[in-house]
Amino acid sequence: MAIPNLSPAEQAKLQLMQEMEIEMMSDLYTRMTAACHKKCIPPKYGDAELGKGESVCLDRCVAKYLDIHERIGKKLTAMSAQDEEMKKKMGV
C-alpha cells in the first residue's frame, strides 16, 4: 500500500521497517511462549486445563517479557535519537 507524498525509496524503507517489526514481534512471541511454557508448565501434563498456579505463573511470565520488551524498545529508540542528533551536530 503506497502512502501519498513519500518517494519510492521512503516507501521501501517504511515497508522494510514494517517487515522488521513483524519479524521482531514474531520472534518475541516465539521466545516468550517457549520460555514461559518451560518455566510454568510441567513436562508431564496431569490435566487438560491449566491449574491456578500455572495460570498465575504464565500471566507473570508474559507480563515480565512484555515489560522488558517495552523497556528495551524505549532504550533503543532513545539511543537511535541520540545517534541521529550526534550525526546532525557533526554534519554527517
Phi, psi and omega in degrees: 000121181278140177257127180301152176071013175247139177289162177303323179294318178293322178295319178296319178296317179297317179296318178298317179297319179295317178296320178295320178298316178297317179297318179295319180292323177296317178296316178302312181299315181298313180294316181298315180299313181295313183294315182289325177296313181297320184285323193253341185240123181297151183298329178258117181283127178262345184211152179287334181257155175289141174280168181300315180298320179295317180298315179296316179300314180297317179301314181293318180298312180297317180300318179295315179301312182293323178297314180295319178302316180295316180298316179296318178301316179295319181295316179295321178297316179296317180295320179296318179296319178296319179297316178297319179297319178295320179296319179296318180294326183274352179076026181269000000 
